[in-house]
Every structure is written in C-alpha cells, then in structure tokens.
C-alpha cells in the first residue's frame, strides 16, 4: 500500500520546506 509512503513523503516535504 503506497498510501502511507505518500503521506510520509508529504509530511517530510512540509517539514523540510
């Protein structure tokens, strides 16, 4: 399920931004 991975990636990007 590549759904959790997308969520984590989105959160990681927002935190890095």
N, C-alpha and C positions, 0 to 999 in steps of 0.2 A: 504493500500500500504506500505509494509515493506521496501520500497526502500529508503525513506528519513531517516528512522531509521538507516539503514545500513550506510548511508553516514555520519550521525551524529556520529555514533559509531566509524567509521574510523577516523573522524576528532578528536574526543576526544582522541583516542589512540595515534594519531600522536602528539597531543599537550602534552599528559602526557609523552610520550616517551622522 
